[in-house]
Amino acid sequence: MLEIDNLHAYYGKSHVLHGVTMRIAPGEIVALLGRNGSGRSTTVKAVMGLVEGSGSVRWGGRELLGLKAHQIAHHGLGYVPESRDIFPRLTVHQNLLLGQKKAGGTPGARWQLDDMYAMFPRLKERQHTEAGVLSGGEQQMLTLCRTLMGDPDLIMIDEPTEGLAPKIVELVADYLRELQRRGIAVLLVEQKLTIALEVSQRCLLMGHGCIVFEGTPAELRANAGVRREWLEV
């Protein structure tokens, strides 16, 4: 279980997160919602050790705050940034291999190259193509799969459907369901309510660096006042 308690985070002297607290159970999909600037991306970056923070972030009872990002990844957390961060001059296949914890793969890992290519056949078709010439949707698929090659138990995904065509958005939704079927927990940072409410079991809503609402998708749908105050433009 991921346990975040009283998490504060800073960009220099700018205080961005103000005591974020949440729990994510094994195999659970939790949507982290909110307007731009509410603190969603900073939350996942702080958990991943990419932003200075204080408080507590525990994974399986182990304190992660203060560790380097690569150390956190080796403890079983994966992170898919909004910027995708593929290696443009390397092929699709090479990008996927770089996601492995160990050269040659990890024995007993739940995800192998064949799984990636079965889930996204387009990547198999383009496995020898440099990643920099892929479409935005293909790069998103590649980033998701590269993270999975590290065999995480929890994956944090920042805006996976941003700029994607509806058909690719549905592929991403199927991908998230498959993660859950394989027992992987997901923290989904998303602005599109449709996909977030469709795939998640719980919704956390952020505003001004704090959690301002927690409930099921049905409870969020029914609470027009909360949506109007913290989500709608």
GIWOFEN-V919168 format. One record per residue. N is the residue number from 1. PHI is phi in whole degrees, 0 to 359 (* if undefined). PSI is psi in degrees with one decimal (999 if undefined). D_LAST is the distance of its C-alpha to the last C-alpha in Angstrom with 1 decimal. Layout:
n=N phi=PHI psi=PSI d_last=D_LAST
n=N phi=PHI psi=PSI d_last=D_LAST
//
This chain:
n=1 phi=* psi=138.8 d_last=33.7
n=2 phi=270 psi=125.3 d_last=31.2
n=3 phi=236 psi=113.0 d_last=31.0
n=4 phi=249 psi=124.7 d_last=28.7
n=5 phi=231 psi=124.0 d_last=29.5
n=6 phi=50 psi=48.5 d_last=28.2
n=7 phi=279 psi=123.7 d_last=27.0
n=8 phi=245 psi=146.2 d_last=26.3
n=9 phi=216 psi=154.0 d_last=25.6
n=10 phi=222 psi=145.7 d_last=26.0
n=11 phi=248 psi=99.5 d_last=25.8
n=12 phi=63 psi=-121.5 d_last=28.8
n=13 phi=268 psi=-1.2 d_last=28.4
n=14 phi=275 psi=119.2 d_last=24.6
n=15 phi=271 psi=108.9 d_last=24.0
n=16 phi=260 psi=-46.2 d_last=21.0
n=17 phi=257 psi=137.1 d_last=21.7
n=18 phi=235 psi=69.6 d_last=22.9
n=19 phi=82 psi=47.2 d_last=25.0
n=20 phi=288 psi=131.5 d_last=23.4
n=21 phi=228 psi=130.1 d_last=25.5
n=22 phi=200 psi=164.2 d_last=25.5
n=23 phi=229 psi=142.6 d_last=28.0
n=24 phi=228 psi=119.7 d_last=28.2
n=25 phi=276 psi=158.6 d_last=31.3
n=26 phi=304 psi=132.5 d_last=33.4
n=27 phi=76 psi=8.3 d_last=32.2
n=28 phi=263 psi=142.7 d_last=28.8
n=29 phi=255 psi=119.7 d_last=25.5
n=30 phi=242 psi=127.8 d_last=22.7
n=31 phi=266 psi=129.6 d_last=19.0
n=32 phi=253 psi=109.3 d_last=17.3
n=33 phi=247 psi=166.6 d_last=13.6
n=34 phi=148 psi=165.6 d_last=10.8
n=35 phi=289 psi=164.5 d_last=8.4
n=36 phi=303 psi=135.1 d_last=10.5
n=37 phi=88 psi=2.2 d_last=13.0
n=38 phi=280 psi=-16.6 d_last=13.2
n=39 phi=113 psi=6.0 d_last=16.7
n=40 phi=297 psi=-53.5 d_last=16.9
n=41 phi=295 psi=-37.4 d_last=19.0
n=42 phi=297 psi=-35.1 d_last=21.0
n=43 phi=300 psi=-50.1 d_last=21.9
n=44 phi=290 psi=-33.4 d_last=23.5
n=45 phi=293 psi=-37.8 d_last=25.1
n=46 phi=293 psi=-41.2 d_last=26.6
n=47 phi=299 psi=-37.3 d_last=28.0
n=48 phi=274 psi=3.2 d_last=29.5
n=49 phi=79 psi=19.4 d_last=31.2
n=50 phi=261 psi=-7.7 d_last=29.3
n=51 phi=225 psi=141.2 d_last=27.9
n=52 phi=298 psi=130.9 d_last=30.0
n=53 phi=215 psi=167.1 d_last=29.4
n=54 phi=221 psi=160.9 d_last=31.2
n=55 phi=116 psi=-136.3 d_last=31.5
n=56 phi=213 psi=134.5 d_last=32.5
n=57 phi=229 psi=108.8 d_last=31.7
n=58 phi=245 psi=138.2 d_last=34.3
n=59 phi=232 psi=114.9 d_last=35.0
n=60 phi=60 psi=31.3 d_last=37.8
n=61 phi=86 psi=-6.3 d_last=38.9
n=62 phi=263 psi=131.8 d_last=39.2
n=63 phi=285 psi=126.6 d_last=37.4
n=64 phi=258 psi=-24.3 d_last=35.4
n=65 phi=299 psi=128.3 d_last=34.0
n=66 phi=103 psi=-14.9 d_last=36.2
n=67 phi=278 psi=159.6 d_last=37.1
n=68 phi=284 psi=158.0 d_last=36.6
n=69 phi=301 psi=-41.0 d_last=34.1
n=70 phi=292 psi=-31.0 d_last=37.1
n=71 phi=291 psi=-40.7 d_last=38.7
n=72 phi=296 psi=-41.1 d_last=35.6
n=73 phi=299 psi=-39.0 d_last=35.5
n=74 phi=290 psi=-17.7 d_last=39.2
n=75 phi=276 psi=-3.6 d_last=38.4
n=76 phi=113 psi=14.2 d_last=36.4
n=77 phi=254 psi=136.6 d_last=32.7
n=78 phi=244 psi=151.7 d_last=31.1
n=79 phi=222 psi=126.4 d_last=28.1
n=80 phi=248 psi=105.0 d_last=26.3
n=81 phi=286 psi=156.6 d_last=24.3
n=82 phi=298 psi=-31.9 d_last=21.3
n=83 phi=283 psi=-5.9 d_last=23.7
n=84 phi=73 psi=-51.4 d_last=26.3
n=85 phi=55 psi=45.0 d_last=29.2
n=86 phi=284 psi=164.9 d_last=31.9
n=87 phi=265 psi=102.5 d_last=35.3
n=88 phi=295 psi=-29.0 d_last=35.4
n=89 phi=270 psi=-5.7 d_last=39.2
n=90 phi=264 psi=154.6 d_last=40.0
n=91 phi=286 psi=167.4 d_last=40.2
n=92 phi=306 psi=-47.9 d_last=38.0
n=93 phi=300 psi=-43.7 d_last=41.0
n=94 phi=293 psi=-39.4 d_last=41.4
n=95 phi=301 psi=-42.7 d_last=37.8
n=96 phi=295 psi=-41.3 d_last=38.1
n=97 phi=297 psi=-33.3 d_last=41.4
n=98 phi=293 psi=-18.7 d_last=39.8
n=99 phi=283 psi=-13.6 d_last=37.6
n=100 phi=289 psi=144.8 d_last=40.7
n=101 phi=294 psi=-36.3 d_last=41.6
n=102 phi=230 psi=146.1 d_last=45.2
n=103 phi=301 psi=132.2 d_last=46.9
n=104 phi=90 psi=-4.1 d_last=48.2
n=105 phi=96 psi=167.7 d_last=45.7
n=106 phi=251 psi=120.1 d_last=45.7
n=107 phi=304 psi=133.3 d_last=48.2
n=108 phi=81 psi=3.3 d_last=46.6
n=109 phi=298 psi=143.3 d_last=43.1
n=110 phi=288 psi=-21.9 d_last=40.9
n=111 phi=237 psi=129.8 d_last=39.6
n=112 phi=236 psi=172.0 d_last=41.8
n=113 phi=304 psi=-40.3 d_last=41.5
n=114 phi=299 psi=-34.5 d_last=42.5
n=115 phi=295 psi=-41.8 d_last=39.6
n=116 phi=297 psi=-44.3 d_last=37.2
n=117 phi=288 psi=-29.4 d_last=38.8
n=118 phi=288 psi=-36.7 d_last=39.0
n=119 phi=287 psi=-39.4 d_last=35.3
n=120 phi=232 psi=83.0 d_last=34.4
n=121 phi=305 psi=-27.3 d_last=37.4
n=122 phi=298 psi=-34.8 d_last=35.8
n=123 phi=293 psi=-36.4 d_last=36.4
n=124 phi=295 psi=-40.9 d_last=40.0
n=125 phi=300 psi=-31.0 d_last=40.5
n=126 phi=247 psi=22.6 d_last=39.3
n=127 phi=298 psi=-24.9 d_last=40.7
n=128 phi=258 psi=12.2 d_last=42.9
n=129 phi=267 psi=141.4 d_last=40.3
n=130 phi=297 psi=135.1 d_last=38.9
n=131 phi=297 psi=-26.6 d_last=35.3
n=132 phi=294 psi=-18.6 d_last=34.2
n=133 phi=262 psi=1.0 d_last=34.7
n=134 phi=290 psi=156.1 d_last=32.7
n=135 phi=291 psi=167.6 d_last=29.5
n=136 phi=301 psi=-41.2 d_last=26.2
n=137 phi=294 psi=-39.7 d_last=26.4
n=138 phi=292 psi=-37.9 d_last=29.9
n=139 phi=295 psi=-37.2 d_last=29.2
n=140 phi=296 psi=-44.5 d_last=26.6
n=141 phi=304 psi=-45.2 d_last=29.3
n=142 phi=297 psi=-43.5 d_last=31.8
n=143 phi=296 psi=-43.2 d_last=29.8
n=144 phi=300 psi=-46.4 d_last=29.2
n=145 phi=290 psi=-38.3 d_last=32.9
n=146 phi=299 psi=-39.0 d_last=34.2
n=147 phi=295 psi=-40.5 d_last=32.5
n=148 phi=295 psi=-28.3 d_last=34.1
n=149 phi=297 psi=-17.8 d_last=37.5
n=150 phi=278 psi=0.1 d_last=37.5
n=151 phi=55 psi=52.9 d_last=37.7
n=152 phi=286 psi=157.6 d_last=35.1
n=153 phi=266 psi=-20.3 d_last=34.8
n=154 phi=221 psi=136.5 d_last=31.1
n=155 phi=234 psi=130.8 d_last=28.7
n=156 phi=254 psi=122.7 d_last=25.4
n=157 phi=238 psi=120.6 d_last=23.2
n=158 phi=259 psi=112.5 d_last=20.3
n=159 phi=49 psi=59.9 d_last=17.9
n=160 phi=291 psi=-19.7 d_last=20.9
n=161 phi=258 psi=5.1 d_last=19.2
n=162 phi=300 psi=121.2 d_last=17.4
n=163 phi=77 psi=10.2 d_last=18.7
n=164 phi=263 psi=150.6 d_last=21.1
n=165 phi=292 psi=152.9 d_last=22.3
n=166 phi=307 psi=-37.8 d_last=21.9
n=167 phi=296 psi=-38.8 d_last=25.5
n=168 phi=287 psi=-34.5 d_last=25.3
n=169 phi=301 psi=-41.1 d_last=22.2
n=170 phi=293 psi=-34.3 d_last=24.6
n=171 phi=298 psi=-41.9 d_last=27.3
n=172 phi=297 psi=-41.0 d_last=25.2
n=173 phi=299 psi=-42.6 d_last=24.5
n=174 phi=297 psi=-40.5 d_last=28.3
n=175 phi=301 psi=-45.4 d_last=29.0
n=176 phi=296 psi=-39.4 d_last=27.1
n=177 phi=295 psi=-37.5 d_last=29.0
n=178 phi=293 psi=-38.0 d_last=32.2
n=179 phi=302 psi=-45.8 d_last=31.6
n=180 phi=295 psi=-39.1 d_last=31.4
n=181 phi=300 psi=-28.6 d_last=34.5
n=182 phi=266 psi=10.8 d_last=36.3
n=183 phi=83 psi=15.4 d_last=35.3
n=184 phi=265 psi=130.5 d_last=32.8
n=185 phi=281 psi=150.8 d_last=29.9
n=186 phi=226 psi=130.8 d_last=26.5
n=187 phi=252 psi=110.6 d_last=23.6
n=188 phi=255 psi=111.6 d_last=20.8
n=189 phi=271 psi=118.5 d_last=17.8
n=190 phi=208 psi=144.2 d_last=15.3
n=191 phi=262 psi=-27.1 d_last=11.7
n=192 phi=284 psi=107.1 d_last=12.9
n=193 phi=299 psi=-33.9 d_last=13.1
n=194 phi=303 psi=-55.1 d_last=16.0
n=195 phi=290 psi=-38.0 d_last=18.4
n=196 phi=297 psi=-44.4 d_last=17.6
n=197 phi=286 psi=-25.0 d_last=18.3
n=198 phi=286 psi=-37.7 d_last=21.2
n=199 phi=255 psi=-16.1 d_last=23.2
n=200 phi=268 psi=157.2 d_last=22.6
n=201 phi=265 psi=-28.9 d_last=24.6
n=202 phi=222 psi=153.3 d_last=22.4
n=203 phi=237 psi=133.0 d_last=18.8
n=204 phi=245 psi=130.8 d_last=18.1
n=205 phi=247 psi=128.0 d_last=14.7
n=206 phi=252 psi=148.4 d_last=14.6
n=207 phi=206 psi=129.6 d_last=13.2
n=208 phi=55 psi=37.5 d_last=15.2
n=209 phi=79 psi=14.4 d_last=17.8
n=210 phi=228 psi=159.5 d_last=18.7
n=211 phi=278 psi=120.0 d_last=18.5
n=212 phi=252 psi=-10.1 d_last=16.8
n=213 phi=203 psi=141.7 d_last=17.4
n=214 phi=219 psi=131.0 d_last=20.1
n=215 phi=181 psi=-176.2 d_last=21.1
n=216 phi=281 psi=163.1 d_last=21.9
n=217 phi=305 psi=-39.5 d_last=19.6
n=218 phi=297 psi=-39.5 d_last=20.9
n=219 phi=292 psi=-36.0 d_last=20.0
n=220 phi=290 psi=-40.8 d_last=16.4
n=221 phi=301 psi=-37.1 d_last=16.2
n=222 phi=280 psi=-12.9 d_last=18.0
n=223 phi=257 psi=82.3 d_last=15.9
n=224 phi=296 psi=-33.4 d_last=13.1
n=225 phi=296 psi=-44.0 d_last=12.9
n=226 phi=295 psi=-43.9 d_last=12.4
n=227 phi=298 psi=-42.1 d_last=9.7
n=228 phi=295 psi=-40.3 d_last=7.8
n=229 phi=284 psi=-36.1 d_last=8.7
n=230 phi=243 psi=-9.0 d_last=8.6
n=231 phi=236 psi=-47.8 d_last=6.6
n=232 phi=286 psi=145.5 d_last=3.8
n=233 phi=273 psi=999 d_last=0.0
//
